[in-house]
Amino acid sequence: MSSLDNLTDAADNLTLETDTDIDNTQDEDALKSPCEDEADALPASHHPRRLLPESSEVDANPLSWNTQPSSSRPVSIPTSRDSPQYIMKGIKKLLVLNHKNFHPRLKLNVRRGTEIDVKAIEASFKPLGWDVEVLNDCTTSQIRDAILRIQISDEALCALAIFILSHGEDNGTVFAQDGLYRVDHDILYPLAADKCPLLAGKPKMIFVQACQGQDTDPGTSVVPRRRHTSNDNTATYKIPNYADFVIFQASFWQHYSFRSGDTGSWFIQALCNKIEESQPGDAFFDILLDVSYSVAIHKESNVPQKPHLDKKKQVPLLYSTMLRKLYLKEPEPTPLPDTPTTMAETTEGKATKEDGESLKSGDSKKKASSKDCLVRDQAMKLGNVWSALPGGVRHF
């Protein structure tokens, strides 16, 4: 262990003026104040497994889970087989595994700025009805307990999101306060449909802010090509046990991810900003695409004094086994159109109108007929009078 004492974190005391655009101009945050940015990773020679004692004090091995399915009976889920989207009616649980401080023997830097990411997550998800729980500086045993509580819970969850904020290594390895755990084996695996039936058929999202290795991405300059116009049902069914998962990582395999002590990490801040900016009806994957674009295009390190970390890029990595569309903000209901007049109602109305007009016409004819009769009666009376006059002379 003494040979490791001289090793330091690649990001230790790393000072970035701020994140800049691809054209190397400072963004708005850069104009406000300089901040210290760090990478959530270890130097390549600082292999994590060599740091762990054989003592049982540190649980360095991946957690072990029962591999037998919990039940062979069909599991009832709220989403129908042919539904185009997940039904988000029920409890939406969000768990944050926030790792800032680590056991001294791990030789890991304090993750300054991680509390800013936690606040951003809470501010983005709580208004959307998510039940947010934050666990700080968990040991591997405590992580085991947290995942087990979800696995055996009888809460009617309709969705689960887990944020992991920590230092990391390749192969999906991240650090707890006292050792290592793996995203796939220790988080995803126990939440599969056969081991956690109450989450079967429901979206399970895992967001990882941690490095995936030691490489940096210098990027490649590109220029847009000039465009040329051209004429160019309810029956029982099975789902895979590992369906309905999303794993969104801050960086590509074996690459650094960047975090600021003053403004938080590029990845988490972009994710929360895009969620807050999204509109009702924006599909979840469209939001994630915006996050990747924002991090990849609008972020670039600016550390002239550290050439191996200067002008570097970062791109998030997305894995998905989702089967349907997901909406964090439910689409606004479409207003119902005015009730159309049916043909029967139109015909009935027309008939009523015509009947009314016929009645009016009949009344007029009756009145005219009565008037004619009255005139004839009066004429006959006058005729009789005239006939009675002497000499047959008729005077008016």
C-alpha positions, 0 to 999 in steps of 0.5 A: 500500500505504501507504493500508492501513497504518491498517487493522486487523482487526475482531477486533484486541484484541477482548475478550469476557468469554466466550460466553454463552447466548441468555438472556445468562447466562454459561456454565461457561467464563465463570465460570472466567476471562475470555478474548479472542475474535477473529473469523477475518476482515478488515474489509470495506475490507481487501480481501485481493487488494489486499494481494498483490504482483504478485511471484511470491513470493506465489502468490495465484491459485487453484491450477491442476489438470489437468481431464482424467479420469485414467482411463475404466476402472471404479474398484473401491470397497469399498461395494456399489451398494445399501449403505445406509452407507459401509464404513469398513475401511482407513486413515482419514486426517485432515489439519489445515491450521492457520494461526496466523501470516501474512506481515506484508504480509497484515496479518492477526492471529495466530490465538491459540487455534488450537492448542487446536482442533488438540489437540481434533481430535487428541483426538477422532479419534485414539481412533477410529483416524484417522491425523492429520497436522498442517501448520502455517502452510503456504504455498500451495505447500505446500498444493498439495503436500499435496493432490497427495500425497493425490491420487496416493497409493496408500494404501488410504484408506477416508475422508478428513477435512481441517480448515482453520483460518485467517482467511477471506473470502467465496466460500470464500476462506481464507488460507495463510501467504503468500496465498489459496486456495479451498476449492472449487477448491484442495481439493475439486476435485482430490479429485473421483472422476475426478481421485483414483480411489482416493477414489472412492465414499469419504467426504471431509469438509472442515471450515472454521473461518474467517469467510465475510465481514464480516456479523454475525448479531444473531439473532431472538427467538422463542417456542415456539407452544403445541402442540395435539393433533391426529390428524395389485447388483454390476454396474458403475454410475456415480457423480457425480464430486463425490459423497461430499463434506461441507463443514461451515463454521463460519459462514454466507455472508459472516458472522463466526465466533468464536474464543477465545484461551483455549478455541478456536473455537465451531465446532471445540470443539462439533464435537469435543465432540459426536463424543466424546459420540456413541455407537456407531451415531450417524449422522454427520449427526445429530452435525453437526446437534447441532453446529449446534444447540449453536453456534446456540443455546448461543453468543452474544457478550457484548461491550458495549464493541463494539456491532457485535460484541455479542450476536451469533449464529453458525450453521454451514453444511453442504454435502453430496453424500454418498450413504450413511450414515456412522458415525464409531463403528461400530454395536455388533454385534447379539448373535445370538439363541439357536438355535431348535429346528427342527420336525424336531428337535422331532419327532425328540425327541418320537419319541425320548421316545415310543419311550423311554416305549414301551420302558419300557412294553414292559419293564413288560409283559414283567416283568408277563407273566413274573410271571404265568407264574411264579405260574401255574407255582407254582399248578399245582405246588401243585395237583398236591400237593393232588391227591396228598393222602389223602382229597382234603383240602387243607391249607395 
